[in-house]
Amino acid sequence: MRRSASKKTVQSNSTTASITFSPTDLFRSASSKASSKEMERIDNLFYSYANRSSGIIDPEGIETLCSDMEVDHTDVRILMLAWKMRAEKQGYFTLEEWRRGLKSLRADTVNKLKKVLLELEKEVKRPTNFVDFYSYAFRYCLTEEKQKSIDIESICQLLDLVLGSHFRAQVDYFIEYLKIQSDYKVINMDQWMGFYRFCNEISFPDFSNYDPELAWPLILDNFVEWMRAKRT
């Protein structure tokens, strides 16, 4: 009987030892629970703006979100937010996109989201990020299936929104040129990215280092000719 009792005690101690958690395990468990709670709040925030029938945030929902953040829906920071989410369709946020963006920003309330917009703006302005954002802005405005170009009026608005604060003079003159010229009705991605490279590389307004023999989009050759004629 004593031997039997002794064996049971050993087994009991062995069982107790096997379920002991290390500090690392406890930290991981607490971290996982916190992350789960954060995601739950992010999801709840999403559904407070989502259309009940479609299950996504539509233009009306985005306008309400902007109103709650006290930011105009045409503010470039809303486009930056879409970039952070990698939103595919203009004016719409899916749950997956929303989770991706807000988790990265560590924002699970409207107040937190409003506060991180300034940090997001700084993130976008980093040179490597801005090139990606500038490219994304064009793709985001391709609203039709298989669409590869954007009309001049929309491009002028997009240029002013995305690039105006970086290259004010170049953007203003290029918009003026686009509005009076008649050769182009739309702008494609190559021309869009070419203008960004032009702003970064070409001396303005003398164009002293502009070489039309290099691989510039033809529209930029025409723009430079127009500018030179305008200045004489």
C-alpha positions in Angstrom: 0.0 0.0 0.0 2.8 2.4 0.9 4.6 1.7 -2.4 1.4 2.4 -4.3 1.0 5.7 -2.5 4.6 6.6 -3.2 4.1 6.0 -6.9 1.0 8.1 -7.1 2.8 11.0 -5.5 5.7 10.8 -8.0 3.2 10.7 -10.9 1.4 13.8 -9.4 4.6 15.7 -9.1 5.6 14.7 -12.6 2.2 16.0 -14.0 2.6 19.3 -12.2 6.1 19.8 -13.6 4.9 19.1 -17.1 2.4 22.0 -17.2 4.7 24.6 -15.7 4.9 27.7 -18.0 8.1 29.6 -18.6 8.1 33.5 -18.5 8.5 33.4 -22.2 5.4 31.3 -22.7 3.4 33.6 -20.4 4.6 36.6 -22.3 3.6 35.1 -25.7 0.2 34.1 -24.3 -0.4 37.6 -23.0 0.8 39.2 -26.3 -1.4 36.9 -28.3 -4.4 37.8 -26.2 -3.7 41.5 -26.6 -3.2 41.2 -30.3 -6.5 39.3 -30.5 -8.3 42.1 -28.6 -6.7 44.7 -30.8 -7.9 43.0 -33.9 -11.4 42.7 -32.4 -11.5 46.4 -31.9 -10.2 47.0 -35.4 -13.0 44.8 -36.8 -15.6 46.5 -34.7 -14.5 49.9 -36.0 -14.7 48.6 -39.6 -18.3 47.4 -39.2 -19.3 50.7 -37.7 -18.5 52.3 -41.1 -19.3 49.3 -43.4 -22.4 49.1 -45.5 -24.5 46.4 -43.9 -25.6 44.8 -47.2 -22.2 44.7 -49.0 -20.1 44.2 -45.9 -17.5 46.7 -47.1 -16.8 50.4 -46.4 -18.2 52.3 -49.4 -17.8 56.0 -50.4 -20.5 57.0 -47.9 -18.7 55.2 -45.1 -15.4 56.8 -46.0 -17.1 60.3 -45.9 -18.4 59.4 -42.4 -15.0 58.3 -41.3 -13.4 61.5 -42.7 -16.0 63.5 -40.8 -15.3 61.7 -37.6 -11.5 62.3 -38.1 -12.2 65.9 -39.0 -10.4 65.5 -42.3 -11.8 66.4 -45.7 -12.4 63.4 -47.9 -10.3 65.0 -50.6 -7.3 65.4 -48.3 -4.2 63.6 -49.6 -3.9 61.8 -46.3 -7.0 59.7 -47.1 -5.2 58.6 -50.3 -2.2 57.8 -48.1 -4.4 55.7 -45.8 -5.7 53.8 -48.8 -2.0 53.2 -49.8 -1.3 51.9 -46.4 -4.2 49.5 -46.7 -3.2 48.6 -50.3 -6.9 49.3 -51.2 -7.6 48.0 -54.7 -10.8 49.8 -55.5 -11.2 53.6 -55.3 -13.6 54.7 -52.6 -13.9 51.2 -51.0 -12.2 49.4 -48.2 -12.6 45.7 -47.6 -12.1 44.1 -44.2 -8.8 42.6 -45.2 -7.5 45.9 -46.4 -8.8 47.7 -43.3 -7.1 45.1 -41.0 -3.8 45.4 -42.9 -3.7 49.2 -42.7 -4.9 49.7 -39.1 -2.8 46.9 -37.7 0.3 48.3 -39.3 -0.6 51.8 -38.0 -1.5 50.3 -34.5 -4.8 52.2 -34.6 -8.0 50.6 -33.3 -10.0 53.7 -32.6 -10.9 56.8 -34.6 -8.9 59.0 -32.3 -5.8 56.9 -32.7 -6.3 56.8 -36.5 -6.6 60.6 -36.5 -3.4 60.9 -34.5 -1.3 58.6 -36.7 -2.2 60.5 -39.9 0.7 62.8 -39.3 3.1 59.9 -38.9 1.7 58.3 -42.0 2.4 61.5 -43.9 6.0 61.4 -42.8 6.3 57.8 -43.8 5.0 58.5 -47.2 7.4 61.4 -47.7 10.4 59.1 -47.4 11.9 59.0 -51.0 11.6 55.2 -51.4 8.0 55.2 -50.1 7.0 58.2 -52.1 7.8 56.6 -55.4 5.6 53.7 -54.5 2.8 56.0 -53.2 3.0 58.1 -56.4 2.7 55.0 -58.6 -0.1 53.7 -56.4 -2.0 57.0 -56.7 -2.3 56.4 -60.5 -3.3 52.8 -60.2 -5.9 53.7 -57.6 -7.6 56.0 -60.0 -8.0 53.3 -62.7 -11.6 52.7 -61.9 -12.6 50.6 -64.9 -11.5 47.0 -65.8 -8.5 47.0 -68.1 -8.2 50.8 -67.9 -4.7 51.9 -68.5 -4.9 55.7 -68.7 -6.6 58.6 -67.0 -8.3 61.7 -68.5 -6.6 65.0 -68.4 -8.9 66.7 -66.0 -8.5 63.9 -63.4 -4.8 63.9 -63.9 -4.5 67.6 -63.2 -6.4 67.1 -60.0 -4.3 64.1 -59.0 -1.0 65.9 -59.8 -2.0 68.9 -57.6 -3.0 66.5 -54.8 -0.1 64.2 -54.8 2.9 66.2 -56.2 1.8 69.8 -55.7 3.4 70.2 -52.3 6.7 68.8 -53.5 7.2 70.5 -56.9 4.8 73.4 -56.9 6.1 75.4 -59.9 6.6 72.3 -62.1 3.1 71.0 -61.3 1.4 74.3 -61.9 3.0 74.9 -65.3 2.5 71.3 -66.4 -1.2 71.5 -65.4 -1.5 74.7 -67.4 0.1 73.0 -70.4 -2.1 70.0 -70.1 -5.2 72.1 -70.1 -4.4 74.1 -73.3 -2.8 71.4 -75.4 -4.9 69.3 -77.7 -2.6 66.3 -78.6 -3.4 64.3 -75.5 -6.8 63.3 -74.1 -5.4 60.9 -71.5 -2.2 60.2 -69.6 -0.7 56.7 -69.1 1.5 55.3 -66.4 4.7 55.8 -68.3 3.9 59.5 -68.8 2.9 59.8 -65.1 6.1 58.3 -63.8 8.1 60.2 -66.4 6.9 63.5 -65.0 8.0 62.5 -61.5 11.4 61.7 -62.8 11.5 64.9 -64.7 10.7 66.9 -61.6 13.5 65.2 -59.7 16.2 65.3 -62.4 15.7 68.4 -64.6 16.8 71.9 -63.7 13.7 74.1 -63.6 12.8 76.5 -65.1 15.8 76.7 -67.5 15.8 73.0 -68.5 19.6 73.3 -69.0 20.1 69.5 -68.5 17.1 68.4 -70.5 18.1 66.2 -73.4 15.2 65.3 -75.8 17.3 62.5 -77.2 17.0 60.6 -74.0 14.1 58.3 -73.2 11.6 60.9 -72.1 7.9 60.6 -72.9 7.1 62.7 -76.0 4.6 64.8 -74.0 7.5 66.1 -71.9 9.5 67.1 -75.0 6.4 69.1 -76.0 6.1 70.5 -72.6 9.7 71.8 -72.5 9.2 73.3 -76.0 6.1 75.1 -74.8 7.8 76.4 -71.7 10.8 77.7 -73.7 8.5 79.4 -76.1 6.5 80.9 -73.2 9.7 82.3 -71.7 11.0 84.1 -74.8 
